[in-house]
Amino acid sequence: MSRIRSVTKAAADIDRRTFLAATGAVTLTAGLGYALGPGGSEAAAGSATVQNLSSRKAPAAPLTPYSRGTTLASVATGPAGQAYRRLGDGPAWQRVVRSDLKAPRSGREARRTALAAFVQFTDLHLVDVQHPLRYEYLRARTASAWRPQEALSVAGAVSLVERVNALRGAPVTASPLHFVMTTGDNTDNNARSELDWFLKTMSGGRITPNTGDPRHYEGVQNSGVPLYWHPDAALRDSDKQHHAFPRIPGFLEAAIAELRSPGLNLPWYSTVGNHDSLPGGCYAPGDSFFAEFAVGGRKLMDLPASAGKAIWDNVQQGGDPKGAAFRRLLESNTRAMRPVTPDETRAPFTPAEYLAAHLDPAHTGPGPVGHGYTQANLDTTTQYYAFRISDDVLGISLDTTDPGGHYEGSVGTSQLAWLTAQLKAAEKRGDHVVVFSHHTSKSMRNLREDPHRPGEQRHGGKELAALLARHRPVLAWVNGHSHKNAITPHEGENNAGGYWEISTASHVDFPQLARIIEIADNHDGTLSLFTTCVESSAPHRTDFTDLGQTGLAALYRELSFNAPGSRATLSGTPGDRNTELVLRKG
């Protein structure tokens, strides 16, 4: 991918190949979309079949600078208060220049050339809300156990795809957007149903976000348990009584109805998160009891507060990685469970099945084949890889999940050695490097042994952050997991210039964001990384009578804004949102 000069200098220099790559209509051997597998060799994935993109709206010609469709123009905002609050158009978030690693130099705007631009999705959490293994009854202990908006997670994610498809290139440099990277927790319950919905959301297709009874919803929101918001019923549940949540007749029927995703009009890549790998996002996979319970006909929807506290304390302390206490809880509460329709699609998927699903030609969409994963990954059951972003920039996607069962992450020695080799090779080539992972440096504190690699040491976030700081090519470490916008400078070591850790808010909790990241050479010994947050395409204002696909996506955002127990700090500070991050060019 050739370097792309700013439109302010020479709009005509955007070549055909770059534009086609940005719109997803290019074969993968054209310099974008081949992966560097676990062995480190450049293994061509082969040319993708280019699908008919007539349903994927092509972006208009890039402009620079622009703000439309981003949080530089407007951000969904609601009034303060305890009762249910309606969203509307709020003030924009301005761009903040951060000089923590290097002072910016004047006149750089006129000299600047773009090296790459891409979009980050993270923590989509596409949720099968009727899944028997979900522990919604822990809502009193943690707001993440159940959210009033999560029945609409697919509609919300499709609306985010629509937003990206309509973006007019990169808002600062006017570079075409090269790809979308999703940094994990694409699914919520490690369920095959959710994996199918995720792949169709990203690559295009018809999705029915329903399991069990094909005609009726069978989850907690029509259970009669007042712990949960019952949108269709007159029941004075907790959310209606204490937070003035509305009654919306027809909500649950609409939530499980078929919808359609146009699929991204950009190539997209995938990084794995703990909710993609582990039942509940925290328990070791492979237990036959949990697998059978997931597809079975019983679901626990209520639990005494004391029992809920014990289970949640276990999860927080990491004292039950194999889920023994969770299993005993389910076995001892069989009589209290509600009958539901069994469904084999709720079965957990293995890492190999996760890889195979990405490699399935049915989910190739705009490419690349495997979305970063290759046959080499499948052969070795590894979920890390490198890929060429542009002529100047290499992307590296890591697997930071704990195969032994824990929501916090780490990496094994073999993956760390592979990463070190990739960084050294990039340094020799003169590449810049962007590293992607699910976990942040602060959430990689779990060093338990991988049960599949006995004797192999695990390495945490501090060690990984230090490794990246020692290598000149590293510009950024892009991740999620925390559901919060946070941008952290890491000083360089051994004459390296340092790098920026860019953590982005989730798309399940308010403010439900994605992030555009642009890399530019200022031609004065510095580089700039531009970060711009974007919301889904759904309107800020909602209409309780509009239960179509767009109306549900708007409700998804508004319900998340009002969710009891949600954190108001997830937007981060102004310096964590729309930024220019300056660093020394190595």
PyMOL commands that set and color helices and strands:
alter all, ss='L'
color gray80, all
select helices_A, chain A and resi 7-13+16-23+28-30+108-111+136-138+143-145+150-166+192-203+220-222+238-243+251-255+274-277+279-281+288-295+305-317+324-332+334-336+344-346+351-359+361-363+369-372+375-380+413-429+441-443+461-469+549-562+574-576
alter helices_A, ss='H'
color red, helices_A
select strands_A, chain A and resi 4-5+35-36+42-43+75-77+88-90+96-98+113-121+180-183+205-207+259-261+268-271+298-299+338-339+385-388+393-397+411-412+432-436+458-459+474-479+486-490+499-503+514-521+526-534+579-584
alter strands_A, ss='S'
color yellow, strands_A
deselect
rebuild
show_as cartoon
